Amino acid sequence: MLQNPEKKEYCRCSVTINAERFDNVGIRAKGASSLEDVFAMKSDRYSFVVKLNKYVKGQKYHGLSKLMLNNNIGDATQMKDVIAYDMSRYLGLPTPLCNYASITLNGKYFGCYLVVEPVDKNFCKRNYPFAPTNLYKPYHNLTYTGDNIADYAGIGDEAKINGGEESLRNVIKALKSVATGIDIEKYIDVDNVLKYMALQTMVVNFDGLTGGNEHNYFLRESDGRINLIPWDYNLAWGGYQDDGGEEEGDEEFEDFATYIAERERYLASLSAEQLDSVRNAERELNFQEGVKVVNFPIDIPFSCNIEKCSFFMNLLNNKDYKAAYYKYLKMLCVDYVQNGVFERTASTVKQEIGDFAGKEANAFYNNGQFHEAVQMLEKVLNKRALSVLGQIDGTIPSTWEAQELENQKLIDCTDIDLSKMGNCGDFE
């Protein structure tokens, strides 16, 4: 498997989970760009899919036929997924279960991983036991572009459970209802979508619908109505730095290894004065990213072209929906962050993995960096809560344009360094 991880082909293995042994289990590497990054690093610390019923029909671990083993690449805190999913559950959203695992390979310690429940048939059975389900993992921004079913291949082609033309047409009707403002609640689980929007806004995850990417969520259609399921937050709170699209002159690289090699050559060609200038520019950019994440505007919570976000923006144009969205943001800021739920969850994680996270030979970040990253996450979340509450009460600007005009009103970020928490591609 490790010789050809990019093929994502299952190999046969035996797995022991909490003293329960399962033979003839399938295992493969998982991920897209993250898989490429690990490969380029010449590391073996891939994320994995463990499929218990790959070769033995019906084989499960306490109702789960598949487990996702996440390597937390790009996340020095090791807990961004955990906190985001905890927030999601706090709001009452259907949310994957997750917990930490100490993994051994052939009797030798391999690493601290996060085990995540996949959003699949077992997940739907647990969360929607009495309702039919059509489940998609879209590459689509949910903008209505007409009734032509071929225009929604980014949804229809990504069916994970059932799907089909009738279901996809129901999805299109739902998107159309938001675009036209007609029968929205007939086709949309509005409460679910507003909670999802509040979560996305709070965690500032640019590697998804908040940024320029149109993935990392699940869409469920059932009896003509749709709802959204959160997914994949290891690059939240600035871990994926996104400007909403490529700028003219941006250079593309074939793979991560090429990028690293070109960067090293470039830095080696600089004089000491030039290198110092580059480092200062990088520090300023990191500071500006901190300002952007902490003060991310709640009334236009997207870094990409706003025309690509009409599904959510049309909902926010409804004053009742906007009030509900604000209510859920307040729940996350006041009840979850300021009243101690976040602190208790982070403390539990530190107690569970704090002594050994980052001590494995193939770790992306060492143990000291883990603890430093957690401290920074705590600081970012508390400042994020202050900013969101200020935006709700009007003391802090809540749109990009207003923030640019009145930047003196933004929460101070001079002590914020997002790079401490890890970044996408920051493993050289």
N, C-alpha and C positions, 0 to 999 in steps of 0.2 A: 504493500500500500504506500509506504513512504518513498519508494522508488518512482512512483508515478501518481502523486497525490492529485494532480490537476485533472486526471481522468475521472475522479470521484467514483471509482468502481468499488463495489463492496468486496471485502475479503472476509473469510470465515475466521472466527475466533471464539474463545470462551471468556465470559465476563462474570465476575463475582461482585455483587452489590450488597453491601451490608451483610456479608456472610451467606448470601443466597447465590448459588452458582447456576449459570445458564450456559449451555454448550450450543454450538452451531448458531452463533450470533453473527450478524453482518456488521461490519464497521468500515467507514470510509471517511476521508477528509471532507470538510465542508467550507463554504465561503466563496467569495468572488475575488474582489481586489485584495481582501485580507489574506486569502490563500496564496495569491501571487506574492504578497509581501513576505510571508513566512518562507516561501520557496526561495525568494531572492536573498533572504538572510542566511540561507543554508541551515535553517533551523528545522527541528522535527516537531516544534510545538504548534501543530495545526489544531484547529477546531475539528471536532469529529461528530459524526452521526452514528449512534449505536442503535441498530434495528434488531430487536429481539425476535421478531417473527419473520425475518428474511428467509430463513431456511426451515423453520419449525412453525407451522401454521398455528396461530392462537397463542404463541408463547408471549407472556407479558410479565412485567414487574409491577404488581399492585395496580393493575389497570392501564399501565403504559406499555405500548408496544415499541416505542421509539424514545430515545433520549438524545438531546443536543448537549454536547460537551464543549463549552465556549472557552477559548483561550484568553479572552478579554484583551485582545490586541488593541493598542491605542488607548487603553484605559489603565493608567497607573493606580487609580483608586480601587480598582477591582470591584467596584460596587455601583457603577452608574446604572447598569441594567437592573440591579436589585432595588435601588432607590426609585427609579422610574416605575418599575412594576409595582412597588409598594404604594407609590402615589396613585397609580391606576386602580389598584384594589381599594384604596381609601375612598376614591370617588365612586366606587361601585361598578367599574368597568369589568367586562370579562377579561381575565388576565392570565397569562401563562404562569404556572408554578415554577419556582426556581430555588436552588440551594447550592451550597458549595460542596465540592468533593475533593478528597485527597486521592489522586490517581497513582496507581503503581502499574508498571509494565514489566511483565515477566519477573515479578518479585522486587523490582527496583523502583524507588520513588520517581515519579515522572513530573508531577506538578499539581498546583492548586488550580482547579478549573471551576467554572460555574455550570451547573447542570440545569438546563431549561427544558420545560415541557413544550413539545412542538404543538403548534396549532393544527390539529388534525381531527380525525373522527373521534378519538378518545376525548380530546379537549371539548369538542362540540357536544358529545354525550354528557360530559360533566357539567357544562354550562347551559346547554339547551336540551335537556333530556326529553322534552315532550314536543319539540318542534322540528319540522324538516329543515335541512340546511343545504344551501349551495354556497360553497366557500371559494374565494379567489385570493390570490396574492398578487395584486396588480402592479403594473408599471404604467401608471396613469394618474393624472392630477385631478380627476373627477370632474373636469369641465365638460359641460354639455356642448356638443358640436353638431347636433342634428340627430336624426333617427336612423341613419345608415349604420347597420350593425357592424359593417366592416371597419368603421372608424374607431371601434372600441376593442380592437385586437389586444391591446395592452391589458384589458380586463378579461375578455372572453377566452383568450389563449392561455390564461394563467389559472384556470380552474383547478382546485385541489380536491374538492369534493363535489361530485355531481356536475353542476353547471349546465351547459346546453343553451340552445337558442331562446327558449321560453324564459329561462332565468335571466339571461343577459338582457333580454328586452325589458324585463322588470327593472333591472339595474338602470337601463337607459331612461325608463319612465321616472325613476327616482331622481336621477340627475336633472332631467328636464323639469321636474316639479320645483326644484330649487332655482333653476334658471328663470322660470316663469313666475314663481311665487304662487302657483296654483296647486292645492292639495298636497302641500309639503308633508304634513303629518300622516297622510295616507300612505306615503311611499318611504318616508324616512323616520327612523327612530331618533327623533330630534334630541331627546335628552342624552342619548348615547353619544351622538356626534358632538354636542356641545361640551360634554365631559372630555371627549377625546381632544377637542380643540384646546380646552383649558390645560390638559396635560402637555400637549405639544408646545404650547406657549410657555409653560413653566420650565420645561426641560431644555428648550432651545436646541433641538436636534436638527442640524442642517443636513444630515444624511437621511433625508426623508421629505415629507410633504412641506415641512417648514422651510426647507432650502430648495435648491434647484433640482434635487433628485425626486423622482416620483415613485418611490418604492418604500419598503420597510413598514408595511401595514397589511392587514387582512381585511377584506370586505366580505360580509356575509349577507346573502339574500335569502329571505324566508317568507313564503306566502305574500310576495310582492313588496316587502319592506326590506330596507338595508340598514345595517349597522356596521361599525368599524371596530377592529380589534388591534390593540397596540402591539408593536413588535420591534425589537432590536434597538437598544439605546446605549450601547457601549461607547458611542462617540457623541453623546449628549453634552450639553454645557460647553460647547466650543471645541470638542474633540475633532470635529470635521469642520475645517474653516472653509466657508463657502461664500463666494461673492454673488451667487445667483446666476452664474454663467461665465463662460470664458471671455476674457478681455482680448481685444485685438493685440496680437503679438505674443500671447501666451504660447509657451513651447510645450508640446506634447512629447511624452516619452513612451517607448514601446512597453517598458516594464519598470518595476521599482528598482531593479538592479542597475539599469541604464541611468535612471535618475540619480542614484547614489554616486555612480562612477563619474557622471558629468558634473555633479555638484562638487565632488572632491577635486576634480581637475580644475574647476573654476576657482575654488577657494585657494588652491595651491598656487595659482597664477597671480594672486593679488599681493601687493606690497603690504607691509604691516599697517600702514595708514589706511589703505583701501579696505583691508580686512576689518579693521576697527570700525570703519564707516558702515560696512555691511552688517556687522553685529549690532551697531546702534540702530540701524534701520529695522532689523529683525525685532529688537526689543520694543521699538515704537509700534511696530505692527502688532506685536503680541499685546501691548497695552490697549491699543484701539480695539482689538478683538475682545478683550475683557470688558471694555465699555459697552460694546455691542451686545455681548451675551447678558451681562447684568441688567442692562436697560432695554433689552429687546422689546420693541413696542407692541403692546397688547391689542391695539386697534388695527394694526396692519402686521400681524405676526408672521411675516414671510420675508425672506431675503431675496427671493426670485422675482421675476416679472409678475406684477400683481394681476395681470390678465390671465395668468395660468392658475390663479387661485380663486376664481369666481365662485366655485362651489361654496367655499367657506365664507368669503366676503359677502355673498348674497345673504347668507344666514345672519351675519353680523349686522346687516342693514335692517333687520327686523328688531325693533326695540325690545320686545319681550324675550327674544332669543339672546340678544346681547346682554340683557340683565341676568339671565340664567348663566350665561358664560362667565360674567363677572362674579356671580355667586360661587361658582366652582373654583375660579381663581382664588377667591378669598379663602375658601376652604383649604386649599393647598398652602397658601401663604400663612394664614393665621393658625388654623387648627393643626396642619401637618408640620410646618416648619417652626413657627414661633412658639407653639404650645408643646413642643418636645417630642412629637412622633418621629420626626426625622432623626433627632439626636439619639433616641432609644434604638432605632433601627441601625444607625451607623455604629453605635456602641456595641450592639450585638455582633455585627460583622467584624469589628476589630477584635472582639473577644474570641470569635470563632477562627479567624485566619490571621490575626495580627502577628502571631509568633512565627509563622512560617511562609506567609505570602512573599514571594520574591526571592526565596532562598534556594529554589531549585536551580539546577545548572543551566536550564534553557529559558529562564525567566526573561521577560522583556524589560522589567524594572526590578530593582533590588528592594529589600525590605525597608530600608531607609526611605527610598523614594515612595513606597506605598504609603507610609505614615505621613510623609510630607504632602502627598497628593490628597489624602483624606482630609487633612487640615485645610487645604485650599478649597476642596469641595464644600466643606462646612461654611467657609467664609463666603464663597460664591452664592450658595443657596440662601444664606441669611440676607445678603445684599440683594439678591434677586427678589426675595419676598418684599423687602422694603421698596424696591423700585415698582413692582407690580401694584402694591397697595397705593403708592403715590400716584401712579398712573390712573388707577380707578378713582381716586378722590380728586384728581385734577391738578395736583401740585407738581407732577412730573409729566412732561409731554408724552403722548401715547401713540404718535405716528413718527415715521422717519423724518418727514419734512419739519415737523414741529421740534423734534429733538435736535436737528441740525441748527435751527434758528435759536433755540434756547438751551444750548448744551450745558450752561452753567447750572441748570436745575437738575441735571442727572446725578445719580448716585456716584459718589467718588470711588474710583477704581485704582488709585495709585498703589494699593497693596495687593492687587489681583494679578496673578501670573498664571494664565491658563496652561502654559506649557508644563507646569508642575503636575498637572493632572493627566498628561499624555496627549498626544495628537496623532491623527491619522498619518501614517508614514514616518513618524518620529522615532525610528528605531536604529538609526545609523550609529 
